C-alpha cells in the first residue's frame, strides 16, 4: 500500500505537459497519418518556427498567438549570493503573446471573438 501512495505522490509533483511525441500520436489517431508521417510533420512544424525565430522573423499563428524576437539591451546586474556587480550582455529572447481567442478559451469562454 505504501508503494501505491508513493507513486501517486511522485506523479502529483510532475507538471503535465503536452509533448511532441503526444502531438504526433494525436495526428496519427485523429487524422490518420501513419506514425512516421505524424512525427515528421510535427518536427517540420517546429523546425520552421525555430528557423524563422533564429532568422529574426516573428511567427504569428492565427487564433493561437505570436512568437516574437525581442532584443534586450545590456544592463548592470548583481550576483545575488555575493552582491558583486556583473554586466548582463545584450541578448535576444523569444516572447509569446496568446491571441484573444486563446485567452478566451483558457478563461472558459467559447473562443469566438
Secondary structure, DSSP 8 states (H G I E B T S, - for coil): -HHHHHHHHHHHHS-----HHHHHHHHHHHT---HHHHHHHHHHHHHHHHHHHHTT--EEETTTEEEEEEEE--EEEE-TTT--EEEE--EEEEEEEE-HHHHHHHTTS----
